Amino acid sequence: MAEATSKYVTLDACGRTSEMMMEKQQELLVKLESIEKRLFRDNGSVSMQTRLDRHDQALRLLLWVTGIIGGTLLVGFAGGVALLIREAVLRGAAA
């Protein structure tokens, strides 16, 4: 008969398990709030999210500037090649 009663959860055992789970849940909530504050809130110091946003903005600016410089160099190179070809054609026709 003792085996039959051990298969069931008693009200006391359920209460103890519930209390332990609530304590663990509170601990996790405190840790989660701490992480959330560090990631997303500016509380006297710059948050990680703000830092990431600033780095993202800086990288986008650098990429834009690099694109402008690269485009300018490419157009200049293509223009130089076109002038060389034109000059070669004109000299070849004159010779």
N, C-alpha and C positions, 0 to 999 in steps of 0.2 A: 504494500500500500504506500510505502514511503517513495517508491519509484514513481508511482502514478502522480503523486502531488508535486514531485520535482520537475515534471514536464511542463507545468503551468507557471506563469509569472504571477507572483503575488502583488498585492497593492503596494506593500512596503518596498519590494524590489523595484517595482515600476517607478515609485516616487524617488528612490535613490538614483536610479538611472536618469530620470528626468532632471533632477537637481545637478548631476554631473554634466549633463549635456548643456544645461542652461549656463553653468559656469564656464564651460569651454566656449560656448557661443559668445559670452560677454568678453572673454579674453581675445577671441578672434575679432570681435567688433572694435575693441580698443586698438588692436594692431592695424586693422583696416583703416580706421580713422587717421591713425598716425601716417600711414602710407599716403592716404588721400591728401592730407595736409602738405606733405612734402612734395607731392607731385603737382597739385593743382592750385594751391593757395599761396599768395605772397604775404607771408606773415613776418615782415621785418627784413627778410632776405628774399632774394630772387628764387622763385620756385623752379623746379626742373622743367616744367612745361613751358615757362617763360623763356628759360635758357634755350630749350629746343626750338622754340619759335624764332628766337633771335638768330640762332645758327642757321635755321632754314632760310630766313630772309637774307643773311649774308651769302649763303651758297647760291641762292637765286640771283643775287646781284652779280656775284663773280661769274656765274654762268652766262648771264646776259652780256656783261662786258667782254668776256672771252668770245662769245658769238659775234659781237660787233667787230672786234679786232680780227677774228678769223675771217669773217665775211669781207672786210676791207682788204685784207691781204690777198684773199682769193680773187677778188675783182681786180686788184692792182696787178696780180700775176697774170691773169687772163688778158688784161689790157696790154701788158708788156709783151706777151707772146703774140698778140694780134699785131702790134706795131712792128715786131721783128719780122713776122711773116709778110706784112705789107711792104716793109723796106726791102726784104729779099726779093719779092715779086717785082718791085719797081726797079731794082738794080739788075735783075735778071732780064727784064724787058728792055732796059737801056743798053745792055751789053751785046 
